[in-house]
């Protein structure tokens, strides 16, 4: 028996994790979660699959998602026809696919044994999705066999898994040493700078006609090519490179640097989202990082606007820098 997770199990598992922590508690508050996350509103087919996964269709003590994991029949309480329900066999450390009496799960223990992976020590050379799925699989088996599979341990496992999704190293890429800084902090030069950075962002993003989340939703629901993300990646690369070339007055250099790092983070998050088909977990991790980066770039925009306001710099309606007046 191959105890690596099936694609169907991985899909259900990841979808459950992604909506915010209910991987094994299974959608107790789905409606509220969905309303708070517009991306999930169009995931009805996935929702139907997940809702079905939380049911114990044959009342054998295993939820349907567990039946997928064990490869047992969700419509037959005794898959191997040996007189014991599948859930009872698992509880007794017996193989639900092999008729007794010689149906110990020692083969599973041996398979996990010294090679068992954990969330803290994932296997190497695997995608983020494969790594998490195998780690959760190992943890589930061990907890189940030890009789420690309960709501508390389930939640701890979920929390640890969610942490792996959000713990990506999202450090700043650039420092003050990477940007051009000039000493001229006159009102006119600062105003020129404000107009230049907006002109740069507008020029380099001219090919962007929709937001990244719209594209992500279309890719996941209509199976459109992930190359649709390339326009964002290319545009953000141009913005980063051009902002690095643009000379920033020393008084606003820190904010200029923040803006560049914000665009770097946005670009990185989109690159991760582009992996959604081959490595779903990395893709959804990108979605999480995108949310963080979007908040940061808005915060930087407000900080720059406040800087100009405090310096008494006002942009006319026809100037690009009017962007900071709003």
N, C-alpha and C positions, 0 to 999 in steps of 0.2 A: 504493500500500500504506500503510495506517494503522499507524504504528509505536507508537501508544500502547498500553499494556498492557491485555490483555483482563481481564475480571472473574475468569475462571478462573485466569489467571496470577497476578493480584494475591492471590487467596485462598490459593493454594499458597504463594506467596512469603511472605505475612504469617504463615501458620501455621508455616512453617519458621523464620522469624525469632523468633517468639514463644517457641518451646520452648527457646531459649537459645543461639543462635549457629551453628546448622548449616544455614543457608539454602542453601548450595551444596555442603556436605559431606554433607548429606542423611542424617540419622538414624543416624549410626554408633553412637550410644549411646542410642537411643530408649527402650529398656526402663527404663534407670536414670533417665532424665529423667522419664519418665511416672510412675514410682513416687514420685518426689520432689514431684510436682505433682499433687495429687488432682484438680484441675480438668480435667487432660488425660485422666484415666482413662476418661471417658465420651465422648471425641472419636474413637471408633473409625472412624466414616465418614470423617472428615477424615484419620485415619491411613492408611486404605486408599488414599485419593486421593494422599496425599503419597508413600507407598511406591511407588505406580505411577509417580509423576513422576520418580523417581530412575533408572528403568530406561531403557536405550536399546533400545526394542522392535525396531527394524528395523536395528540395527547400522550406522547411517549416520554415527556420530560426534557425534550430538546426543542429549542426554538428552531424555526425554519432556517435561520442563518447558521445555527450550529449544525443542522443537518447538512447544509452545503459544505461546511467545514469538514465534517466527518465522512462525507460522501454517502450518507445514509438516505433512505427514501422518506421524504417528509410526509408522505401519505400512507406509510406502512409503519406502525409502531414497533414492529419486530422485523427489521430489515433482513437479518440472517436466519429468521425462523427457528431460533433455538429456545423459545419459550420465555425469554427475558426482553422487556422493552429496551429500546435503544438507549434511552436516558439512564435506565437502571444499570445497563452494562457499562456505560461510561463511568457512572458513580462507583461501580465495583471494580474499576480498573480492567474491564474486559473489552475486547474488540467488538464493536457492534456490527461489523461486517463479516465476522468469522464465527460460525456455529461453535458452541461449547462442546466439551468442557475445556479443550486446550485453546483458549482464545484470550490469553493474557495480552495486555497492552505493553508488554516488555519491549516489543519491537519499536514502539513509539518512544519509550524512555531511552532505548539505545540510540535511536535516531537523533533525539534531542541531546541527551547525555552531555559529554564534554563539549560538543559542538553547538549546544543550545545558545541562541543569541538573545540578547536583552536590549531594551530600549537605550540603555546607557552604553552598550558595546555592540553596535550594529555590525553586520558582516561587511567586509570590504568588497569593492568592485561590483556593487549592486546599485541600481537606481534608488532614489529616495523612497519610491513606492515599494519596491521589492524589499528593501531593508526594513521598513516599518511593518509591512505585512508579515514577514518572517518572524520578526521580533514579537509581534502581538500573538502570532500563532504559537510560538514556543511558550510564551507566558500563559496563554490560555490553557494549553495542554497541562502544563505543570500545576497550575492552580486547580484545575479540574480534578486531576488525579490525586492531589493532596487533600481534596475536600475543602479547599479554601476559596472556591468560586462563589462569591456572594456579592451583594450590592456594593459593599464597601470596597472590596478588592477590584470589582469592575470599575468603579469610579476612579480609583487610584491609577489603574491601568490606562483609562481614558485620559486622565489629566497628564500622565507622563507622555502619552502619544501626542496629545495636542501640543505639548511643550516642544516636541521635536519638530512640529510643523512651523512653529513661530520663532524658533531660536536661531534662525539663520543669521550669520554674521553680517550685519548691515552697517559696517563702519564707513566713515567718510573716506572717499578715495583721494581727495585732493587736499592740499594744505596751502597756506599763504605763500609758500615757496614756489607754488605752481602757477600763480597768477601774476599779472602785471599790475603794479601799483605806482601811482603818481602822487606827488605831494600837493598838487593844485586842488584845493578844496573850496575854490570860489563858488559863489552862487551860480554863476553862468556855467562853469565846468560841471558842477554837480547836476545841473539841469540838462546839459548836453549828455551826460552819462545816462540819466534816467531815460531820455528819448532813445538813446542808442541801444540799451538792453532790450527795450520793448520792440524796437525795429528788428533787432536780431531774432528775438523769439517769434515774432510774427512772420518774418521771412522764412525762417528755417522750419516752421510748422505749417506752411501753407498747404501741404498735401494731406494734412490731417483733417478729415471731414466728419469724424464721429469719435466717440470716446472708446477707450480700451475695453470697458465692461460690456458695451454693446457688441463689440467684436467677439469677446470671449463667449458671450451667451450664444451668438450665432454659430460659433465653431462647435460648441458642445451640444446644441440642439438640432442644428441643420447640417452638421458634419462638414462645414466649409473648411478650406485649407488653413492651417496655422500660419501660412505665409502672409496672411492678412495683417499680422502683427508687425511685419517688416517696415511698413510705412512709419510706425511709431518709433521703432528702434533707430531707423535711419535719421528721422527728424531730431530725435533727442541727441544722437551722436553729433549732428551738425550744431545744435544749440550749445552743447558742452564745448566743442572745439572752438566755436566762435566766441563764446564767453571767456574762454581761457586766453584768447588773443586780445580781447577788449581791455583797455587800461582802466582800472578802477581808482577813483580818488581814495586816498588813504583812510579818510574818515568813514567810508562806506565799504572798505575792503572786506571786512568780516562778513557782511551781509552778501556781498558779491560772491564770496567763497561759498557761503551757505547755499546760495541759489544754484551754483554749479553742482555741488554735492547733492542737492535735491533732485536735479535732473539726472544725475548719475544713478540715484536710487530708483527713480521712476523707470529709467531705461532697464536697469537690472531686473526690476519686478516684471516688466513686460517680456524680457528674455525668458524668465522662468515660466510665465504664463504660456509662452509659445511651446513649452514642453508638455502641455496638457494631455496630448494623445499618447505619447510614448512613456511619460512619467507623470501620471495624474497628480500625485502628491506634490511634486515640485511645481506643477502648474497651479495648484490651489494655494501652495505656499506663496507663489508669486502674487496671487490675488490678495492674500493677507498683507504682504509687503507693499503692494500697490496702495492699499488703503492707508497705511502708515505714511508712505512717501507723499501721497496726495495731501494729507493733513500738514505735513512739514512744509511743502512748497507753498501752501496757502498761508501758513504762519509766516514764512519768509517774505511773501508778498506784502502782508500787512505790516511787517517790521520795516520794510523799505518805504512803504507809504508813510508810516509814522515818522521815519527819518526825514523825509522831504517836508512833511508838515511842520516838524519842529524847527527846520531850517528856514521856514517861510517860503519854500519853493512851491509854486502853484503852476500847474501845466494847463495851457489853454485847451479848449475842446478839440482843436485841430491837431494838437501835438500828440505823438505816440505815448508820451509819458502820462497822458490823461488816464491811462490804464490804472495808475496808482491813486487817482482821485476817487475811484469807485470802491 
